[in-house]
Amino acid sequence: MELQIWNQRGSLTNMKRAIEEGELTLGFIGGSITDARPRHNWPEPVIAWFVDTYPNVRIVVENAAIGATGSDLAVFRAKRDLIDRGCNLVFVDYAVNDNEVPTERRMRTREGLLRKLLEDGTRDVVLVHTFSQDMCEPMMAGEQPPSVAELEVLAEHYGIGSVWMGLYAMRQVQRGLMRWEEWLPDNLHPTSRGSLAYGESVIHYLKQELAPDKASVELREDRQLAEPMNPLHWGDAVTLPLTEVQTSGPWTIRRWPYYEWVDRVLDTAAPGARLTIPFVGRGIALGVDFGKATAEIRYRLDGGDWRNYELDRPDWNGNDGWLRLLTISDELEAGAHQLELETFLGNTANNKGTNLRLAIIGIIA
């Protein structure tokens, strides 16, 4: 069976209604390939197409993508950065950034994210699949890479359309319409030319959805959220206020000026500083400002043994600046629990500090 770039499922009813009413809010969430900060990534030609096609519609853009983050962190950001901002249409890009996450974990977090976005029926969702080098071999063999295939299973279950942008761009290279180095000089991040190809594939999808013969059939309808595929999905995850944490040592809660996606952080630079977090659920994850100057941490759950959290510190990461999710567990018995955490200075070459800046306390219900 030939691989499909476009899969039209359901309809973009909420998007069409917003256009008719004169104001459309577009949401984007994903990793560095979707991140707005480079100013040339694929959302830009898509946004430009909307503005050009609908000059009398106010177009509002909420690009919540952050480089080097996955669908796990997105679960805890979806409400603040997309839902509460009134997005009518959200593009979700995690084929690449979840690529190295084990299947069971990414199926839980991806489904949780989709359920959050779809739950109230007021926004449409489109999955977009980008490309990384290790996807090349299965694609050349006519197969979907596992990360893409698993997203398509979820898309089929929830009736969500999808665009395989990476396949569209690869076919342009195969046809001689674009050189590989014009697309992906580092085999991952598109140039302006590559981003334009990604954007073209999405625009083609949107034109099909907005064709007059299809648009005339669609009416507003009450949508029932499908039953979950995975009972351990993260769809009921919530965030816990920083003020509910018990501290020991020199901690402050301070406004954090370095991320637009974070209002405040719980901050310390002292080795031996401790936190105690009571929570109700079956798991807990911590979103931290991470880098080589981040403290090593040890933790224990419900008074058990202390364990060191194994932290890798990639060479590309600076002393800070990576909003990273550290998942402690998502398989506890549902109920009341307590997490205790302590910072310490490690003895590895890449550990250069004792900072801990806690931005998100995520509770997995």
N, C-alpha and C positions, 0 to 999 in steps of 0.2 A: 504494500500500500504506500502510495506517495505521501511524503511528509507534507502536512498542511501548515501554511503560514497563518491563515485566518480561520478562526472558528467562530461563527456567528451563533450565539446561543441566547435565548431570551430576547430582551430588547433593552434599549437605553431610554426607557420611558421617563425617568426622572430628568435626564439630560434634555430631552425634547421639551418637556414641560417648562423647564427653566429657561430655555431659549425663547419659547413662546411668551413667557412672562417678562422677558427683558433683562434678566441677570443670571449668569451661569458661573458657578464656582467650581473650578477644576482642582482636583487634588492629585498629588503624586507622592508615592512613598516607595523607597527602595534604597539602593546603595549609591556608590560613587558615580555609576553610569547614568543615574537619574538626578543626582545632586545638582541643585541650581547654581552653586557657587562658581563652577567653571564658566558659566554664561554661554556655553555652546552645546550643552548636552541635548538629547533628543526632545525633551519637553519644549524647548524653545521653538522649533519649527511647528510643533503641534499647536502651541499657544498662538503663534503668529497666524496659523491657518484659521483658527477660530475667530481671531480678531478681524481678519480680512474677509472671511465668509459672512460674518454677522456684525456688520459695522454699527448696527443700532442696538446691539446687546452689550451690556456691561459685562466684561470678562474679569473675574476675580481669580487669582492663582494662589493656591496654598501648596507649595512644594515642600514637603516634609522629609524628603530623602536625605540621608546622611551616609557618607562614605564609610565602608568597613563595618556596617551594621546589618543585622539580619531580621527575619520576621519575628524572632523572639522579642527583641527590643520594640519592634513596631507594635506588638500587641499592647504594650503599656503606653504607647504614644498616640494610638489611634484616636482616642476620645478627645484629648486636648488639641491635637494638631490637625485633625481632619473632621471628625464628627461635630465637635462643638463649633467649628468654623463654617459649618453649613455647606460642605462639599456636596454637589449634585452628582458628580462623576469622579471616581477615584481610579487611577492607574496604579497597579501593584507590580513591583519588579523585584523578585527574590530568587529567580532561577540560579543566578550566579552567586549571590552572597550566602545562600543556604547550601551551596553545592557540596561543601565538605562536612555538613552536619549530618549525623546518622538519620536514616529514613524515619524511624519512629519519632524522634524528637522534632524534626522539621514538619512532619505531618501534624503533630499536635499544635505547633505554633502557627503554622500557615492556616490551618482550619480555624484556630482561635481568632486570628486576625480577620479572616473573611466573615466569620459569624458576627464579629463586632460591627463591621462595616455594613453588613446586610440586615442586621437585626430589626431596625425600625422601618425598613422599606423605603427610606427617603433618598437613597443614593444608589447609583449604578456603579458597578465595579467591572473593570477590564484588566485581565492579567496580561502582562507584557514580558516576554522572555528574551533576555539579552544573551551574551555569548562569552565563554571563556575557553582557553585553548584546549582543555581536556575534553570539551564537548565535540571537538572536531571529528575524532575517529568514529564515534557512533553515528554522527550525522552523515558522514561520507558513506557509511554503510547502510544508510536509509533508516536509521533507528533514532528514536527520541532518547537523549541522555536521561538517566534516571531522575534528575532534579526537575527536568521539564515534564517528563511523563507523569510524575506524581502530582505536579501542579495541574496538569490536564485532567487527572482523575477528580480532583477537587472541583475544577471548573465545570466538568460534566455533571457532577452531583448537585452543584448549586446553580446550574444554569447560567454560568458566567462566560461571556465572550473572551477570546484571547487572541493575541497577536504575537507570533514568533518572529520578533525583530531580527534576532541573530540569523535565522534561516533566510530571511529576506535579503540581508546584507551578504551572506555567503553566496547566494545565488547571483547576486550582482557581480561578485568577484568571479564566479565561475563563467559568467557570460562575457567577461572582459569589460564590464561597465565601470568597474572600480578596482584599483589595485589594493592588495592586502594591506600594504603600508599606509594607504590612504584611509583605510578602515580602522585597523588596530595596530599601530606601530609597536605597542608593547604586548600584543596578543590579548588585551583585555579592555583597555579604555579607548573608546572611539575618538578620532579627530573630529573636527567640524564636519568633514565630508562623511565620515561614518555615522555621526549623529544625525545628519540629514537623511541618510538612508533609513535609519531606525524610525525617524519621524515620518518619512514617506509611507512606511508600512502601516503606521497607526492612522495616518490621514486616509489611506485607502480604505481601511476598516470603517472609519467614521463615515466616509461617503456612502458606503454600502448601507450602513445603519440608517442614514438620513435620506436615502433615496425616497422620492415621493410615493412610490407604490407601496413601500414598506411602512413609511410613516403614517399613511392614511389608515392603515389597519389597526395601529396600536392605540389603545385606550388606557386610561388610568385603571389599575386593578390592584386589589389587595393581594399582597404577596405573602405567602406563608413560608417561613424559613424552614428549609429541609431539616430532617432529623440529622444529628451529627454522625459522621462516619467513624470518628474515633472518640470513645467515651472520655478519654483523657485530654481532649482539646483544651486550649487555653482561652476559650471564648468568654469565660466568666471571670477572668483575671482583672484585678483592680490595683490601684496604687494606694499606698498608705502614706498619710501626711508625715513629713519629717518630724513634726512636733510630737508624735507619738512614740518616739524613740527615747529610751533611757540612756544617758551618757555617763561615762566615767573618764575623767581627764579633760584636757583643754580642747573643747569643741566649740564651734560657732556655727550658727545658721546664717548664711550670707547670700546676698544677691550674686548670681554668677553671670559675669558680663561676656563670657566667651562662647556661649551657645545660645542661639535664639530659641532653641527647643527646650531650654531648661531655665526655670525661674530662679530657683535657689538651690544651694547645696549645703549639706552638713559637712563641715570641714575641720580637719585636724592635720597637724604635721608632727605629732608627738608619737614616738614609738611607745607601745604599751597602752595607748588609748583604747577604750572599750565602748561597745554599743550593746544594748540589750533590746531586742525587738520582739514584743509579743504579737502574735498574729493568729488569725483563724483561717484555715484553708488546708490545702494538701501540698503546698510548696511555696517557696520564696526565692526571688531573684533580685539582685542589686545592680542598679545602673550607676556606674562610676565614671569619673573623668580619669582616664587611664593613660599611663605612659611609663617610661623608665624610672621616673621619680615617684611612682606610686608605691606605697608600702606593700610588703607582703602581709597576708592576712591569715589568721587561723580562726576557726569557728567551731561551735558545738551546738547541737540541737537538743532541746529538752533535757539539758543537764548531762548529756552523754559525753563520750570521749572527744577531746580536742583534735581537730584535723586541720592540716594546712591546705589552703586552696591553691592548687597548682596553676600558676600564672605564667603563660608564655609572653615574652616581650620581643615582638618582631623588630628587626633592624630598622624597618621603615618608620617605626613609631618614635616620636620625640619624647621628651620628658613628660608630656601630658598631651591632651587634645583629642583623645579617642573616647567617645562616649560608648562605653562597652558594658554589656550585660553579663553579670556573673551569676549563673544559676546554681543555687545551693542544692535544691531538690524540687521535684514536682511529683513525687511518688510517696509522700507521707500519708498516713491515715488521716482522713478529713477530720478536722477538729481544731482545738486550741493547741498552739505550740509556742515555743520561745527559741529565738536565735540569739546566741551570744557571739560577738565578734571582737577580735583584738588585732591591732596592727603591730608589726615588728619589722626591723631592718633585715633584709636577706643578705646572703653572702655570695650572690652571683655577680658576674661582671656587669650584667645589664640592669641590676637593681641599684638605682642611684638616689633613692630618697625614701621618705617615710610619710608622704602625703596620702591622705584618703579624703576624697571629695565625693560624697554620696549624693547623687541627684535623684534617683528613683528607687523606691522600695516597692517591688512588685509582688503582689500576693496572688498565687494561683489557686483559685477556688475549685 
